[in-house]
């Protein structure tokens, strides 16, 4: 079920919308943005290890999407709503990837 959610177009579009919200605060650091994303998805602050993992993932995806802008464009084009023009496609794609991870966590999917 987790893999199906991760690749579902509606799920990808939801992750992009979440990434757009996180990127809308202009003066935040990456760490503050991870905290904002975590609060929005899980209603709690990330643990230090979680934050470090997401910041590492963000760095990897930034480098990957900067090297392959066609992949960034393909990811951010998924869904019916167009991405907002002022955001760099590779940055939005990297944050969309991070948001997909957060939204796909067991803690986010299953409410116990």
Helices and strands as residue ranges (DSSP letters): H 2-7, H 9-23, H 30-42, H 48-67, H 69-76, H 89-103, H 106-109
